[in-house]
């Protein structure tokens, strides 16, 4: 699916997604990615089962207001111990399937929110 949002010029936006990929600013990515308004990081595991505390420490270091976790084709939740540091820092964490994470990220960026999306392609 492709979609466009014009309310966040100069920021990274999801412009499409499908089986095995996400598109950010029209560029197709077939690997997992962490997306902020101004950065793309490829330090996110390819499989949900590979998530570790170090991955969540990286998210914490980005100092977001909210973290969106795109878990692939279906919604999955991280073990509570993994997101414990984010909760202690009062950073919201929302787990959803990747298409929902992409759409939600774009809405929050357009609102000027400090959001990070860490997604595994669906």
N, C-alpha and C positions, 0 to 999 in steps of 0.2 A: 504494500500500500504506500502511496505517496501522499504527502500533504504539505501544505505551505503555511507559514505564519510570518507575517511581515512586521510584527510589532516589536521585534528585538534586533534591530540592525547592529551589525558588528559582533554579534554573539554566536556561539555555537548552538545550532538547533538541529533537531532530528527532522530530516526531510523525507524519510521513508523507512520502511522496514519490511521484512519478509522472512521466509524460511532461510535461516543461515546467514542473515546480514542485517545491519542497520545502515542507514545513510545519514551522514552528518554534513550539512551544508553542501548537499548534492554529491558528496564523496562516499562511495560504498566501502563499508568495513565488514569483513567476514570474521573478525576476531572480537573478543570481549574488549570493552572499552569503558573508561571512566570519563565522563563529560562534565565540564564546568562551563560557565559562560565564556571563558577565554582559554581553556586548556583541554587537550585530549591526552589521556594517559592510557597506556596499553599494559598496565600492571595488574589487570584483573584476570582471574583464572578462567579457563575455557569451560570448565565444568563446575556446577554448583557444589559438588562433593569435595572440590579442592579448596574451598574457602577456608582461610585460616585467620587467626587473630591479627597477623601482620597486615592482611588486606584491609581490615577495619581500622587499624592504626593509620594506614595511609589515608583513608577517608577522613579520619579525625584530623590529620595534619592539614587538610584543605580548609578547615574551619567553616564548614557549611552551616546553614540554618536547618537544612533538611537534606536527608540522603534518600534517594529512590533506588531500590534494588530491583533490577529487571532480571528475573530468574529463568528466562527462556520462554518456551511455549506455554508453560503452566506456572501458576503461582506457587512459590515455595518460600519457606521462612528459614532464616539462619538460626542456628542454635543461639539461645539467649546469651551465652557466654561470649560469643563473638562480637555482639553489638553492645556489650556492657560499657565499654569506654565511651561510646557515642551517647548512650543514655546518661551516663554520669556527667557528661559535658552539656547535657540538656539539648542535644541535637536530635531532632526527630528522624526516625527511620521508618520507611514504608516499603514493604515487600509486595511486589506485584509481578504479573507476567511482563515480558519485555515490551510488547506493544503498548500496554497501559502505562508503563514507566516512560516510554518515549513521549506519549501524548501529555502526560502529567508534567513532565519536565518542561516541555514547550510552553505550557500554560503558566507555570511558575516563573520561568525566565521572563516571559512577556510582562508579568506583574512586577518584575524587578527584584524577585526573591533570590537569595544566595543558595542555590540548589546544586547538588551533585547527583548525577545519575551514573550508577555502575551497572552495566548491562551485559548479559550474555545473549548473543543473537538467538532468536527463537527458531 
